[in-house]
Amino acid sequence: MTTQSRSKILRRTVLWELVEEIPKPISTLLIITSIAVPIFLWWLITTFGNIDPKFLPSPAKVMEAFGRLWSTRELLKDTVASLWRVGVGFFLASILSIPLGILMGSYATIRALLEPIFGLMRYMPAPAFIPLLILYLGVGEEPKILLIFIGVFFFNALMVMDTVKFVPKDLIESTYMLGGNRWQTLIQVIFPHVVPGIIDACRINLAAAWQLVIVSELIASTEGLGRRISVAGRFLRTDEIFVGLIVIGVIGLFFDLLFQYLLRVSCQWATQKR
């Protein structure tokens, strides 16, 4: 259906078009609103709700705690430690799971061999491996990084495999007709076609990596945002708990926007289709 014929059937609207972009000023306004409204409600509740700050500190109290932790460089050390663990674990999981997922999606033999065990591992909660990781590797950095690897690797490989399934078979057959071999088809046709799906899979699974690093830091850790939250909870420093949670959220939002930017820059053909 063309745009002209569709406009005759549907009443024209700016905000409620299906699978269409909205004007940039409206998009920016909605983004600001999504952040400003919760903060305003938070301030409103803590100012007029007569709530004990130990249960819900005000935005001002949280900012004071942030300034205090930042001035002593404790927050910076915790943030760097968590970023290091997430970065190493997620990077190792990605560089192994992406090519393996492409091969599983491309070759039925590899898929039949690996998909059952990957499906089995996917349903095992990664935090359940913590006692074994501590038993085998101690309480250093290795078990924390390996926990992130376990929690990301299997999901990422299966999600990449699923993206390969949606590569049009006509495209592959056309490549063969033009003289391409299997290796050329895999590298020059299948891989470029699934890059947007790979970026989306990594963007989603990075959130899982952050959840796992916080869990790992709650046990036998001397620094990290998870440890900061755990210690603050033990002494009822609710404002510091909020600081840790907000820092994690801001870091996550930054990487989410980074992945979206990478998708727009590297796969303009895909973003134009969306």
N, C-alpha and C positions, 0 to 999 in steps of 0.2 A: 504494500500500500504506500503510495507516494505521500509526501507531506501535504500537498494540496488537497488530495482526496480525503486524507485523514482529518484535515481541518474542517471539511464540510460535515463530517460525521460527529466529531468530538468538539465540544465547546473549548475554545482556546483559553489556556491558563498558563501562568508563569511558574507557579509553585508546585503544581501537581501533574506535570507531564511525566508519563511513564518512561523510564530509562533515558532521560534527557538531562542535560546540564541546566543549571539555573544561572542567572547573571552573577558576575563576580561580586558586586556590592552586596547583594542579598546573601550570597554564600558567606562572605566575610562577617556580615552582621549576625548570621545564625551561629557561626563558630564562636564569636565573642559572647553571644547570649548563652551558649551551652556551658561556658566557663563562668561567666559573671553571675548567672542566676543561682547556681549552687553555693557560690561563695557568699552572695547576699543573704540567702536563706540561712546559711551557717552563722553569719554575723547576727542576723535577726534572732535566731533561736538562743544563742549564747548571751545576747545582750538583754533580751526581755523575757527569757524563759526561766530564769531563776534556777539554772542548772549548775551543779557542782563542777568546777573546772577539772577536777580529777576524772570525771566521766566524759566531759566534752569541753575542751579548752577553746577559747575564742581564737579567731584568726590572729589577733594581736599577740596573744600568748604564744602561739605557734611560731610567729615571726621572731619573737624574742628568743625562743629556744633555738631557732635556726641560727640567729646571730651569735648566740653563746657557743653552740657547737662548732660553728664555722670559725670563730675567732681562736678557739683552741686547736683547730686543725683536726679535731677528732672526726668530724663529719666528712672531711676531705679524704682522710685515710680510709674510713669505712667505705666510702663510695668507690675509691680506686680499687680496693680489695675485691669488692663485689663485681665491678666492671671487668677486672682481670679474670676472675673465675668464669663469668658468663662468656666473655670474649673467647677464651681458650676452648672451653667445652663446646660452645656453639659452633666455633670455626671448625674444630675437628669433626663434629657430627655432620656439618654441612658438606665439607669437601669429600666425605666418604658416602653420605647418603644420596647426594644429587646424582653423581654418575651411576650409582647402583640403582637408584629409582628409574633413571632413564633406560638402563639395560633391562630391568624387570618389566617396564612398560613396552619395550620394543621387541623382546624375545619371549615367547610363551614358555620356552624351556626354562629360562632363568626364573620367570614368574612362578611357574609350577614348583620349582625347587625351593624358592625362598619365601614366597608369600605366606604359606601356612605358619612357618616359624616366626616371621615378622608379625603376623596377625596375633599369634599367641603372646609374643613379648609386648605388643602394644597394650594388651589388657592387663598386664602386670603393672601396678602402680610403682613408679620409680622410687618414691620414698621408702617403699618396703625393702629396697636393696641396701639401705643405709647400714643396718647391723652387719651385713656381709662385707660391705665395702670397708667399714671400720676394722672388721676382723682381719681382712686380707691386706689392707693398705695402711692401716693406722688412722691417725686423726690429722694428718697434714693436708696439703692441697690436693693430692691425688684423688682421694675419695669424693671430694666436692666437685672437682672437674669431671670425674667419671660419672657421677650421678647426673649431671647436666647432659653429658653425652648420651647416656642411656635414655633419658627422658625426651631427647630431641631426635636421635638417630632413626629410630624405627618409624615414628610418625612422619618425619620428613621424607624418608624413602618411599613410604606408601602413598603420600600425597603427591610426590613427583611422579610416581608410577601412574597414578590416576590421570594426571595431566597429559601424559603421553597417549592414553587411550582415546583422547579427543582429537588427536591429529587426524585430519581427513585422509582416508585411505586413497581417495582420488589423487591427492597431492603426492603420496608415495608412489603410486602406480605411474603417475606422469613422470616422476623422476627416473624410474626404471626405463620408461619408454624413450627418454632422452639420452639414455646411455649411462646413467648413474649406477654405481654398485652399492652394496649394502653399507659399506663404511661411509661413502659420500652421502648417502641418504640419511644416515644417522647423524653425521656431523653438520651437514649443510642444510638439511631440511627439518628433521625432527627436533634437534636441539634448539635452533632459533625459534621454532614455533612454540616450544614449551617454556621459554625463558620467562614470560609473564607469570605463568603458573608457578615456576620455581621461586620467583621473587615473592609472590603472595604466600607460598608455603613457608618460606623462611621468615617472613614478617609475622605470621601467625605463631610459629613455633618459638620465636624469640621470646614471646610472652611466657611460654611454658618454661623456658630456660631461667627467666627471672624468678618465677615461682619456686623452682627447684633450688636455686642458689640460696634463697631466703630460708627454705627448709633445712638445707645442709648447714647453714651458719647458725641455726638454733642449737646445734649439737657440736660441742667441742670446737669452738672457734674463738680466736682472740680479737678479730676485727672483721668488719663487714656490716652492711646495713641490717642483715638479719639478726646479727648479734646485738646491734644497737637497739633494735626493736625489742628483743628478748630482755635485755637488761633494763630498759626503760619500763617494760611491763612489770618486771619483778619489783621495782621500787615505785610503781604507780606514777611514773612520769609520763602522763598521757600526751603532753605537748611534744615530747621527744618521739613518741610513737607516731604521731601525726607527721612530724618532720621526716622520719624515715619513709613513711608511706608516700608522702608527696614527692620526695626526691626520686623514689622508684618510679612513680607515675610520670614525672617530668622526663626522666631518662627514657622510659618506654615510649612516650609520645614523640620525643626527638627521633628515636630510631624508626618509629612507625612513619613519620614524615620523610625520613631519609630514604626508606624503602620505596615510598610512593614517588619521591622525586627520581630515584633511580629507575623506576618503572617508566615514568614519563619520558626520561631522557634516552634510555636505551631501547625502549619498545614503543615508539610513537605510533606505529601502526596498530598496536593493541589498544592504546589509550583512545585512539580515534574511533575504534569500533565499539567502545564501551559507552 
